[in-house]
Amino acid sequence: MILPTKHINISESLIGLGGLLVKFLNEPLTIDQLWMKYSKHNKGKKFAYHNFDHVVLALDALYLLGLIEINERGEIYNAVDKA
């Protein structure tokens, strides 16, 4: 589920979800704001369904990879754009 395989599409994987979430981080957002943006985007069924737990796991992976950071207000931001 973390990486796409023969039977798991990129949109169903956590890496694919992480790529989508990074696109929403053009400004610092709280996790609730990020969830609302993802939920609104996903209403069009353009992406595989992921629940809140999957979003948190994708954010954990992005943080471990150094792609996102958290500021002093608890907002998540794209660390690659700020570098």
Residue pairs with C-beta under 8 A, 6 or more apart in sequence:
1 8
1 12
1 13
1 14
2 13
2 14
2 15
2 61
3 13
3 14
3 15
4 10
4 12
4 13
4 15
4 16
9 16
9 48
10 16
11 17
11 47
11 48
12 48
14 54
14 57
14 58
14 61
15 58
15 61
16 48
17 47
17 48
17 50
17 54
17 55
17 58
18 58
18 59
18 61
18 62
18 67
20 38
20 41
20 47
21 34
21 38
21 55
21 58
21 59
21 62
22 62
22 67
22 68
22 78
22 80
24 34
24 37
24 38
24 41
25 34
25 68
25 76
25 77
25 78
26 78
26 81
27 77
28 71
28 73
28 75
28 76
28 77
29 37
29 75
29 76
29 77
30 74
30 75
30 76
31 55
31 56
31 59
31 76
34 55
34 59
34 76
35 52
35 55
38 50
38 55
41 47
42 49
42 50
50 58
59 68
59 76
62 68
63 69
63 70
66 79
67 78
67 79
67 80
68 76
68 77
68 78
68 79
69 76
69 77
69 79
69 82
70 76
70 77
71 77
